[in-house]
């Protein structure tokens, strides 16, 4: 027990470096591979406070460290804007952020050359629905709505291993502006992918912002005990009531 207690602080420091980018590389990770079978869970969540408000931020990515690259998956919650009426509306939808870091040595990863890929709710659904023999691919143009549209192309592929032992997660980034091409590939075991799918399933309602809605519904219901007329009618009117 004491040995595990001593390992946890160092484990959190490694994950913090991967997420915050405080260091150019990640060093001395050999114990992490032995302790977690090359899969790490640090501490993740970004505040869903209304736009213009500052709240504490908690990070808890699920990370996989392999020989050529490291991959972390982090939920980024939506942001909200408060209208004059006091109603909160989604300003920006949340995503599941995949972060890739290339290896620069044995169990060392270069945060300066990281690349990210943000999965939308629908893309998360595609990932969750993958079977043991399924594959999928996504294409993004980060500059799609600007004058640089088409200059930067990102493609993320998730392909199953023929022997059914897991998946190969790959990210290809072509930047015609900087004249660069980057490719990351991370083999993921069946167990690691099961964690990713389960975590994404849990996070999906949160990146949609529905947890805020259900929490409000619960609060309104408690306030309305004995006074049902005080409950906002929009919560009571469903398709079946019409």
C-alpha contacts under 8 A as a table, 3 or more apart, distances in Angstrom:
res1	aa1	res2	aa2	distance
1	X	4	X	5.26
1	X	5	X	6.26
2	X	5	X	4.99
2	X	6	X	6.32
3	X	6	X	5.25
3	X	7	X	6.43
4	X	7	X	5.05
4	X	8	X	6.37
5	X	8	X	5.52
5	X	9	X	7.64
6	X	9	X	6.52
6	X	10	X	7.62
7	X	10	X	5.57
7	X	11	X	6.20
8	X	11	X	4.96
8	X	12	X	6.23
9	X	12	X	5.21
9	X	13	X	6.29
10	X	13	X	5.01
10	X	14	X	6.33
11	X	14	X	5.26
11	X	15	X	6.47
11	X	32	X	6.88
11	X	40	X	7.99
11	X	42	X	7.27
12	X	15	X	5.17
12	X	16	X	5.98
12	X	42	X	5.60
12	X	43	X	7.08
13	X	16	X	4.96
13	X	17	X	6.26
14	X	17	X	5.21
14	X	18	X	6.49
14	X	26	X	6.63
14	X	29	X	7.70
15	X	18	X	5.07
15	X	19	X	6.23
15	X	40	X	7.76
15	X	41	X	7.66
15	X	42	X	5.40
15	X	43	X	7.71
15	X	61	X	7.79
15	X	63	X	7.68
16	X	19	X	5.18
16	X	20	X	5.70
16	X	21	X	7.63
16	X	22	X	7.87
16	X	42	X	7.49
17	X	20	X	5.49
17	X	21	X	5.22
17	X	22	X	5.38
17	X	23	X	5.77
17	X	25	X	7.97
17	X	26	X	6.91
18	X	21	X	5.68
18	X	22	X	7.90
18	X	23	X	7.95
18	X	26	X	7.40
18	X	111	X	6.66
19	X	59	X	7.95
19	X	61	X	7.69
21	X	24	X	7.02
21	X	111	X	5.84
21	X	112	X	7.58
23	X	26	X	7.01
23	X	111	X	6.74
24	X	109	X	7.65
24	X	110	X	5.30
24	X	111	X	4.94
24	X	112	X	5.55
25	X	104	X	7.74
25	X	108	X	5.76
25	X	109	X	4.67
25	X	110	X	4.33
25	X	111	X	5.67
25	X	112	X	7.84
26	X	29	X	7.13
26	X	107	X	7.23
26	X	108	X	4.71
26	X	109	X	5.07
26	X	110	X	7.02
26	X	111	X	7.96
27	X	107	X	6.67
27	X	108	X	5.13
27	X	109	X	7.65
28	X	31	X	7.45
28	X	107	X	6.90
28	X	108	X	7.40
29	X	32	X	5.18
29	X	33	X	6.68
29	X	107	X	5.48
29	X	108	X	7.21
30	X	33	X	5.40
30	X	34	X	6.60
30	X	107	X	6.47
31	X	34	X	5.17
31	X	35	X	5.94
32	X	35	X	5.06
32	X	36	X	5.87
32	X	37	X	7.68
32	X	38	X	6.73
32	X	40	X	7.45
33	X	36	X	5.52
33	X	37	X	5.15
33	X	38	X	4.14
33	X	39	X	7.05
33	X	65	X	7.46
34	X	37	X	5.47
34	X	38	X	6.87
35	X	38	X	7.71
36	X	39	X	5.20
36	X	40	X	6.07
38	X	64	X	6.03
38	X	65	X	5.33
38	X	66	X	6.68
39	X	62	X	7.77
39	X	63	X	5.91
39	X	64	X	4.45
39	X	65	X	6.14
39	X	192	X	7.05
40	X	62	X	6.12
40	X	63	X	4.86
40	X	64	X	5.91
40	X	65	X	7.51
41	X	60	X	7.05
41	X	61	X	6.26
41	X	62	X	4.65
41	X	63	X	5.85
42	X	59	X	7.75
42	X	60	X	5.16
42	X	61	X	5.74
42	X	62	X	6.51
42	X	63	X	7.53
43	X	58	X	7.20
43	X	59	X	5.15
43	X	60	X	3.37
43	X	61	X	6.31
44	X	58	X	5.16
44	X	59	X	2.75
44	X	60	X	2.43
44	X	61	X	5.14
44	X	74	X	6.31
44	X	75	X	6.90
45	X	57	X	6.49
45	X	58	X	4.70
45	X	59	X	4.61
45	X	60	X	6.07
45	X	74	X	7.32
45	X	75	X	6.03
45	X	76	X	6.33
45	X	77	X	7.00
46	X	57	X	5.15
46	X	58	X	5.84
46	X	59	X	6.57
46	X	75	X	7.31
46	X	76	X	5.41
46	X	77	X	5.60
47	X	55	X	6.12
47	X	56	X	6.55
47	X	57	X	5.27
47	X	58	X	7.35
47	X	77	X	6.49
47	X	79	X	7.90
48	X	77	X	5.52
48	X	78	X	5.61
48	X	79	X	5.20
48	X	80	X	6.96
49	X	53	X	6.03
49	X	54	X	6.91
49	X	55	X	6.36
49	X	79	X	6.34
49	X	80	X	6.58
50	X	53	X	5.67
50	X	79	X	5.98
50	X	80	X	4.32
50	X	81	X	5.30
50	X	82	X	6.39
50	X	88	X	7.28
51	X	79	X	6.08
51	X	80	X	5.30
51	X	81	X	5.01
51	X	82	X	7.25
51	X	91	X	7.64
59	X	74	X	7.68
60	X	74	X	6.75
61	X	72	X	5.90
61	X	73	X	5.31
61	X	74	X	4.56
61	X	75	X	7.59
62	X	72	X	5.45
62	X	73	X	5.28
62	X	74	X	6.74
62	X	196	X	7.53
63	X	70	X	7.19
63	X	71	X	5.59
63	X	72	X	4.04
63	X	73	X	6.39
64	X	70	X	5.70
64	X	71	X	5.18
64	X	72	X	6.23
64	X	188	X	7.62
64	X	192	X	7.70
65	X	69	X	6.64
65	X	70	X	4.42
65	X	71	X	6.49
65	X	107	X	7.69
66	X	69	X	5.53
66	X	70	X	5.70
66	X	107	X	7.69
66	X	186	X	6.49
66	X	187	X	7.31
67	X	70	X	7.92
67	X	103	X	6.80
67	X	106	X	7.15
67	X	107	X	6.87
68	X	102	X	6.21
68	X	103	X	5.05
68	X	184	X	7.74
68	X	185	X	7.14
68	X	186	X	7.12
69	X	100	X	6.77
69	X	101	X	5.47
69	X	102	X	4.34
69	X	103	X	4.85
69	X	109	X	6.98
69	X	184	X	6.56
69	X	185	X	6.64
69	X	186	X	6.03
70	X	100	X	5.70
70	X	101	X	5.16
70	X	102	X	6.52
70	X	103	X	7.19
70	X	109	X	7.08
70	X	186	X	6.81
71	X	98	X	6.86
71	X	99	X	5.61
71	X	100	X	4.78
71	X	101	X	6.63
71	X	186	X	6.91
72	X	98	X	5.76
72	X	99	X	5.19
72	X	100	X	6.77
73	X	96	X	6.68
73	X	97	X	5.66
73	X	98	X	4.72
73	X	99	X	6.50
73	X	196	X	7.57
74	X	96	X	5.67
74	X	97	X	5.11
74	X	98	X	6.61
75	X	94	X	7.52
75	X	95	X	6.11
75	X	96	X	4.53
75	X	97	X	6.08
75	X	203	X	6.63
75	X	207	X	7.06
76	X	94	X	5.32
76	X	95	X	5.26
76	X	96	X	5.97
76	X	97	X	6.68
76	X	207	X	6.64
77	X	93	X	7.31
77	X	94	X	4.43
77	X	95	X	6.70
77	X	206	X	6.46
77	X	207	X	4.78
77	X	208	X	7.73
77	X	209	X	7.26
78	X	90	X	6.73
78	X	91	X	7.27
78	X	92	X	5.43
78	X	93	X	4.61
78	X	94	X	3.97
78	X	95	X	7.63
78	X	206	X	7.95
78	X	207	X	5.73
78	X	208	X	6.82
78	X	209	X	6.14
79	X	90	X	6.03
79	X	91	X	5.41
79	X	92	X	5.29
79	X	93	X	6.87
79	X	94	X	7.43
80	X	88	X	6.02
80	X	89	X	5.40
80	X	90	X	4.45
80	X	91	X	4.74
80	X	92	X	6.95
81	X	88	X	5.59
81	X	89	X	5.43
81	X	90	X	6.30
81	X	91	X	5.53
82	X	85	X	7.91
82	X	86	X	5.83
82	X	87	X	5.68
82	X	88	X	4.53
82	X	89	X	6.48
83	X	86	X	5.25
83	X	87	X	5.38
83	X	88	X	6.29
83	X	89	X	7.46
84	X	87	X	7.40
90	X	93	X	6.55
90	X	209	X	7.37
93	X	207	X	6.57
93	X	208	X	6.21
93	X	209	X	7.65
94	X	120	X	7.37
94	X	121	X	7.81
94	X	206	X	7.73
94	X	207	X	4.14
94	X	208	X	6.05
94	X	209	X	7.52
95	X	118	X	5.80
95	X	119	X	5.44
95	X	120	X	5.16
95	X	121	X	6.60
95	X	207	X	5.81
96	X	118	X	5.70
96	X	119	X	5.08
96	X	120	X	6.84
96	X	121	X	7.97
96	X	124	X	7.30
96	X	200	X	7.44
96	X	207	X	7.69
97	X	116	X	6.72
97	X	117	X	5.89
97	X	118	X	4.49
97	X	119	X	6.24
98	X	116	X	5.51
98	X	117	X	5.12
98	X	118	X	6.14
98	X	119	X	7.57
99	X	114	X	6.86
99	X	115	X	5.88
99	X	116	X	4.41
99	X	117	X	6.55
100	X	114	X	5.52
100	X	115	X	5.30
100	X	116	X	6.14
100	X	171	X	7.95
100	X	184	X	6.93
101	X	109	X	5.85
101	X	110	X	5.84
101	X	111	X	5.86
101	X	113	X	6.55
101	X	114	X	4.60
101	X	115	X	6.77
101	X	184	X	7.86
102	X	109	X	5.52
102	X	110	X	5.69
102	X	111	X	7.75
102	X	113	X	6.93
102	X	114	X	6.92
102	X	184	X	6.86
103	X	106	X	7.37
103	X	107	X	6.93
103	X	108	X	5.53
103	X	109	X	4.26
103	X	110	X	6.19
104	X	107	X	7.96
104	X	108	X	5.55
104	X	109	X	5.51
104	X	110	X	6.18
105	X	108	X	5.00
105	X	109	X	7.21
110	X	113	X	5.78
110	X	114	X	6.90
111	X	114	X	5.14
117	X	154	X	7.80
117	X	156	X	7.60
119	X	122	X	7.85
119	X	123	X	5.45
119	X	124	X	5.92
120	X	123	X	5.09
120	X	124	X	6.07
121	X	124	X	5.02
121	X	125	X	6.31
121	X	204	X	6.57
121	X	207	X	7.32
121	X	208	X	7.15
122	X	125	X	4.95
122	X	126	X	6.51
123	X	126	X	4.99
123	X	127	X	6.43
123	X	138	X	7.78
124	X	127	X	5.06
124	X	128	X	6.14
124	X	200	X	6.73
124	X	204	X	7.45
125	X	128	X	5.07
125	X	129	X	6.13
126	X	129	X	5.27
126	X	130	X	6.49
126	X	136	X	7.48
127	X	130	X	5.46
127	X	136	X	7.60
127	X	197	X	6.92
128	X	197	X	5.12
128	X	198	X	7.73
128	X	200	X	7.01
128	X	201	X	6.72
130	X	133	X	7.81
130	X	134	X	5.46
130	X	135	X	6.80
130	X	136	X	7.87
131	X	134	X	5.04
132	X	160	X	6.63
132	X	164	X	6.31
132	X	166	X	7.62
133	X	160	X	5.79
133	X	161	X	7.81
133	X	162	X	7.74
133	X	164	X	7.03
134	X	159	X	6.96
134	X	160	X	6.17
135	X	157	X	7.53
135	X	158	X	5.47
135	X	159	X	4.45
135	X	160	X	5.92
136	X	157	X	5.84
136	X	158	X	5.38
136	X	159	X	6.59
137	X	155	X	6.97
137	X	156	X	5.55
137	X	157	X	4.22
137	X	158	X	6.28
138	X	155	X	5.55
138	X	156	X	5.15
138	X	157	X	6.44
139	X	153	X	7.33
139	X	154	X	5.75
139	X	155	X	4.48
139	X	156	X	6.55
140	X	153	X	6.04
140	X	154	X	5.07
140	X	155	X	6.30
141	X	144	X	5.20
141	X	149	X	6.90
141	X	150	X	6.29
141	X	151	X	7.94
141	X	152	X	5.99
141	X	153	X	5.06
141	X	154	X	6.36
142	X	149	X	7.73
142	X	152	X	6.60
142	X	153	X	7.27
142	X	154	X	7.92
143	X	146	X	5.33
143	X	147	X	7.47
143	X	148	X	5.56
143	X	149	X	4.73
143	X	150	X	6.92
143	X	151	X	7.36
143	X	152	X	6.77
144	X	147	X	7.98
144	X	148	X	7.17
144	X	149	X	4.32
144	X	150	X	6.58
145	X	149	X	6.39
146	X	149	X	5.58
148	X	151	X	5.51
148	X	152	X	7.73
149	X	152	X	7.27
150	X	153	X	6.49
151	X	174	X	7.94
151	X	175	X	6.07
151	X	176	X	5.14
151	X	177	X	6.18
152	X	173	X	7.27
152	X	174	X	5.68
152	X	175	X	4.47
152	X	176	X	6.15
152	X	177	X	7.32
153	X	173	X	5.80
153	X	174	X	5.22
153	X	175	X	6.58
154	X	171	X	7.12
154	X	172	X	5.68
154	X	173	X	4.57
154	X	174	X	6.50
155	X	171	X	5.79
155	X	172	X	5.24
155	X	173	X	6.66
156	X	169	X	7.37
156	X	170	X	5.72
156	X	171	X	4.60
156	X	172	X	6.53
157	X	168	X	7.86
157	X	169	X	5.88
157	X	170	X	5.27
157	X	171	X	6.58
158	X	167	X	6.45
158	X	168	X	5.71
158	X	169	X	4.66
158	X	170	X	6.54
159	X	167	X	5.37
159	X	168	X	5.23
159	X	169	X	6.68
160	X	164	X	6.76
160	X	166	X	5.96
160	X	167	X	4.22
160	X	168	X	6.28
161	X	164	X	5.24
161	X	165	X	6.05
161	X	166	X	5.56
161	X	167	X	5.33
161	X	168	X	6.94
162	X	165	X	7.77
164	X	190	X	7.95
165	X	189	X	6.14
165	X	190	X	5.74
166	X	187	X	7.43
166	X	188	X	5.64
166	X	189	X	4.29
166	X	190	X	4.26
166	X	191	X	7.85
166	X	193	X	7.13
167	X	187	X	5.96
167	X	188	X	5.18
167	X	189	X	6.42
167	X	190	X	7.15
167	X	193	X	7.44
168	X	185	X	6.79
168	X	186	X	5.88
168	X	187	X	4.47
168	X	188	X	5.96
169	X	185	X	5.70
169	X	186	X	5.20
169	X	187	X	6.16
169	X	188	X	7.02
170	X	183	X	7.26
170	X	184	X	5.45
170	X	185	X	4.24
170	X	186	X	6.31
171	X	183	X	5.73
171	X	184	X	5.10
171	X	185	X	6.48
172	X	181	X	7.48
172	X	182	X	5.85
172	X	183	X	4.57
172	X	184	X	6.54
173	X	181	X	5.72
173	X	182	X	5.11
173	X	183	X	6.38
174	X	179	X	7.81
174	X	180	X	6.10
174	X	181	X	4.60
174	X	182	X	6.56
175	X	178	X	5.59
175	X	179	X	5.64
175	X	180	X	5.19
175	X	181	X	6.25
176	X	179	X	4.64
176	X	180	X	6.58
177	X	180	X	7.88
188	X	192	X	5.95
188	X	193	X	6.15
189	X	192	X	5.13
189	X	193	X	6.11
190	X	193	X	5.16
190	X	194	X	6.09
191	X	194	X	5.02
191	X	195	X	6.43
192	X	195	X	5.19
192	X	196	X	6.42
193	X	196	X	4.91
193	X	197	X	6.17
194	X	197	X	5.17
194	X	198	X	6.10
195	X	198	X	5.17
195	X	199	X	5.93
196	X	199	X	5.16
196	X	200	X	6.03
197	X	200	X	5.11
197	X	201	X	6.09
198	X	201	X	5.06
198	X	202	X	6.26
199	X	202	X	5.14
199	X	203	X	6.11
200	X	203	X	4.99
200	X	204	X	5.89
201	X	204	X	5.40
202	X	205	X	7.09
202	X	206	X	7.84
203	X	206	X	5.18
203	X	207	X	6.26
204	X	207	X	5.36
204	X	208	X	6.43
205	X	208	X	5.14
205	X	209	X	6.30
205	X	210	X	5.28
205	X	211	X	6.22
206	X	209	X	4.94
206	X	210	X	5.84
206	X	211	X	5.36
206	X	212	X	7.86
207	X	210	X	7.71
208	X	211	X	7.97
209	X	212	X	5.68
209	X	213	X	7.02
210	X	213	X	4.95
210	X	214	X	6.18
211	X	214	X	5.16
211	X	215	X	5.96
212	X	215	X	5.16
212	X	216	X	6.17
213	X	216	X	5.12
213	X	217	X	6.17
214	X	217	X	4.88
214	X	218	X	6.13
215	X	218	X	5.10
215	X	219	X	6.20
216	X	219	X	4.99
216	X	220	X	6.04
217	X	220	X	5.12
217	X	221	X	6.05
217	X	235	X	7.59
218	X	221	X	5.09
218	X	222	X	6.33
219	X	222	X	5.25
219	X	223	X	6.28
220	X	223	X	5.04
220	X	224	X	6.01
220	X	231	X	6.21
220	X	232	X	7.99
221	X	224	X	5.03
221	X	225	X	6.49
221	X	231	X	6.89
222	X	225	X	5.57
223	X	227	X	7.94
224	X	227	X	4.74
224	X	228	X	5.14
224	X	229	X	7.45
224	X	230	X	5.82
224	X	231	X	5.97
225	X	228	X	6.48
227	X	230	X	5.87
227	X	231	X	7.86
228	X	231	X	5.67
229	X	232	X	7.86
231	X	235	X	7.51
231	X	236	X	7.94
232	X	235	X	5.83
232	X	236	X	7.25
233	X	236	X	5.04
233	X	237	X	6.25
234	X	237	X	5.46
235	X	238	X	7.49
237	X	240	X	8.00
237	X	241	X	5.93
237	X	242	X	7.59
238	X	241	X	5.32
238	X	242	X	7.11
239	X	242	X	5.75
